[in-house]
Amino acid sequence: MNLQGSCVVVTGAASGIGRALAIALKSHGADQVVCADIDLVGAQTTADQIAGTALQMDASEEESIKHLIEHVEREIAPIDLFCSNAGILTMGGVEISNEDWQRTWDINVMSHVWAARHVVPRMLERGEGYLLNTASAAGLLNQIGAAPYGVTKHAAVGFAEWLAITYGDKGIGVSVLCPQAVRSEMTRGFEDSVASLDGLLEPETVADFCITALKNNDFLILPHPQVKEYMQIKAGSYARWIAGMQKLRDRFMG
Ligand SMILES: NC(=O)c1ccc[n+]([C@@H]2O[C@H](COP(=O)([O-])OP(=O)(O)OC[C@H]3O[C@@H](n4cnc5c(N)ncnc54)[C@H](O)[C@@H]3O)[C@@H](O)[C@H]2O)c1
């Protein structure tokens, strides 16, 4: 896509990848950058750096996403790029409460569905638009010690694939961001976890990968190149891949 003069919305823009993405989009030509987050103070801090607009929203509520999209389209400009980036990490397995599973599902998956529901019809009418959805390498390779995260991120990848299949040849670009560990609030205190095996990237580096992917209309964004290799191993032999993951589980979880 051509970012010059565009109107972009980034959710989760108060921190980490979202903040770096908002800043990178501005420096690559976006005119209006809407920094949306549940943390309005953090969103405002990002917006202040780039003469953007901070708006509070809750990615776990459809009404909040609908309101965000309607507000931006009415008060600012038609949305050229919507980045569904807000997400949460929920550690644990089957013992995690239904409420925590549901909250993780709503923020990591349904927020992407709700954004698409309310912005895609507008983009289709205009004949163009772009969705950049932040999933994770956990959506391709699972997440040791975090079932709600691994499962919801797989669903996020599945939904992005579906969007690309359904709208990719109708003027709507779709990319899905799947990094391993990135330095952010989410990974603070977990810098040496299993996800950092191939290095902890800076959010600015990840944002640069996103800019390149947007310009090239690349679907899958893999800032850690090793992920592709692991996907090939998984596709070649699930048994080999699961055995490898079990070894990593023993090494990092004891
Ligand atoms: N950091 C990593 O290692 C890593 C790796 C792969 C994918 N990701 C994904 O990247 C995205 C951004 O995460 P990050 O690493 O920058 O973490 P972060 O915690 O620094 O940023 C997440 C942002 O999302 C916001 N947010 C959380 N819940 C929200 C809600 N209900 N409504 C609106 N905003 C909400 C937070 O306030 C925060 O500003 C997430 O989807 C995450 O799963 C992160």
The ligand as an SDF file (V2000), in Angstrom:
LIG
                    3D

 44 48  0  0  0  0  0  0  0  0999 V2000
    6.2420   -8.6850   22.8160 N   0  0  0  0  0  0  0  0  0  0  0  0
    6.2970   -9.8280   22.1970 C   0  0  0  0  0  0  0  0  0  0  0  0
    7.2410  -10.6250   22.4150 O   0  0  0  0  0  0  0  0  0  0  0  0
    5.2510  -10.2000   21.1920 C   0  0  0  0  0  0  0  0  0  0  0  0
    5.5290  -11.2700   20.3080 C   0  0  0  0  0  0  0  0  0  0  0  0
    4.5640  -11.6180   19.3750 C   0  0  0  0  0  0  0  0  0  0  0  0
    3.3850  -10.9280   19.3190 C   0  0  0  0  0  0  0  0  0  0  0  0
    3.1280   -9.9040   20.1840 N   0  0  0  0  0  0  0  0  0  0  0  0
    1.8590   -9.2270   20.0830 C   0  0  0  0  0  0  0  0  0  0  0  0
    2.0900   -7.8630   19.8110 O   0  0  0  0  0  0  0  0  0  0  0  0
    0.9650   -7.0940   20.2380 C   0  0  0  0  0  0  0  0  0  0  0  0
    1.4510   -5.9110   21.0150 C   0  0  0  0  0  0  0  0  0  0  0  0
    2.0600   -6.3670   22.2090 O   0  0  0  0  0  0  0  0  0  0  0  0
    3.3640   -5.7080   22.8610 P   0  0  0  0  0  0  0  0  0  0  0  0
    4.3970   -6.7280   22.9150 O   0  0  0  0  0  0  0  0  0  0  0  0
    3.6420   -4.4060   22.2270 O   0  0  0  0  0  0  0  0  0  0  0  0
    2.8480   -5.5470   24.3690 O   0  0  0  0  0  0  0  0  0  0  0  0
    2.5320   -4.2900   25.2680 P   0  0  0  0  0  0  0  0  0  0  0  0
    1.9430   -4.8750   26.5000 O   0  0  0  0  0  0  0  0  0  0  0  0
    3.7370   -3.4210   25.3850 O   0  0  0  0  0  0  0  0  0  0  0  0
    1.4370   -3.4970   24.4480 O   0  0  0  0  0  0  0  0  0  0  0  0
    0.1040   -3.9390   24.3560 C   0  0  0  0  0  0  0  0  0  0  0  0
   -0.8120   -2.7210   24.3140 C   0  0  0  0  0  0  0  0  0  0  0  0
   -2.1470   -3.2040   24.1690 O   0  0  0  0  0  0  0  0  0  0  0  0
   -2.9660   -2.4500   25.0490 C   0  0  0  0  0  0  0  0  0  0  0  0
   -4.1660   -3.2030   25.4110 N   0  0  0  0  0  0  0  0  0  0  0  0
   -4.2360   -4.3190   26.1820 C   0  0  0  0  0  0  0  0  0  0  0  0
   -5.5330   -4.6650   26.3430 N   0  0  0  0  0  0  0  0  0  0  0  0
   -6.2640   -3.7720   25.6500 C   0  0  0  0  0  0  0  0  0  0  0  0
   -7.6460   -3.6090   25.4500 C   0  0  0  0  0  0  0  0  0  0  0  0
   -8.5580   -4.4170   25.9930 N   0  0  0  0  0  0  0  0  0  0  0  0
   -8.0660   -2.5860   24.6750 N   0  0  0  0  0  0  0  0  0  0  0  0
   -7.1620   -1.7280   24.1190 C   0  0  0  0  0  0  0  0  0  0  0  0
   -5.8380   -1.8210   24.3020 N   0  0  0  0  0  0  0  0  0  0  0  0
   -5.4000   -2.8330   25.0670 C   0  0  0  0  0  0  0  0  0  0  0  0
   -2.0940   -2.1770   26.2600 C   0  0  0  0  0  0  0  0  0  0  0  0
   -2.5880   -1.0890   27.0370 O   0  0  0  0  0  0  0  0  0  0  0  0
   -0.7470   -1.9000   25.6120 C   0  0  0  0  0  0  0  0  0  0  0  0
   -0.5790   -0.5380   25.3150 O   0  0  0  0  0  0  0  0  0  0  0  0
    0.0840   -8.0720   21.0180 C   0  0  0  0  0  0  0  0  0  0  0  0
   -0.9780   -8.5110   20.1970 O   0  0  0  0  0  0  0  0  0  0  0  0
    1.0200   -9.2080   21.3290 C   0  0  0  0  0  0  0  0  0  0  0  0
    0.3350  -10.4170   21.5410 O   0  0  0  0  0  0  0  0  0  0  0  0
    4.0500   -9.5310   21.1030 C   0  0  0  0  0  0  0  0  0  0  0  0
  1  2  1  0
  2  3  2  0
  2  4  1  0
  4  5  1  0
  4 44  2  0
  5  6  2  0
  6  7  1  0
  7  8  2  0
  8  9  1  0
  8 44  1  0
  9 10  1  0
  9 42  1  0
 10 11  1  0
 11 12  1  0
 11 40  1  0
 12 13  1  0
 13 14  1  0
 14 15  2  0
 14 16  1  0
 14 17  1  0
 17 18  1  0
 18 19  2  0
 18 20  1  0
 18 21  1  0
 21 22  1  0
 22 23  1  0
 23 24  1  0
 23 38  1  0
 24 25  1  0
 25 26  1  0
 25 36  1  0
 26 27  1  0
 26 35  1  0
 27 28  2  0
 28 29  1  0
 29 30  1  0
 29 35  2  0
 30 31  1  0
 30 32  2  0
 32 33  1  0
 33 34  2  0
 34 35  1  0
 36 37  1  0
 36 38  1  0
 38 39  1  0
 40 41  1  0
 40 42  1  0
 42 43  1  0
M  CHG  2   8   1  16  -1
M  END
$$$$
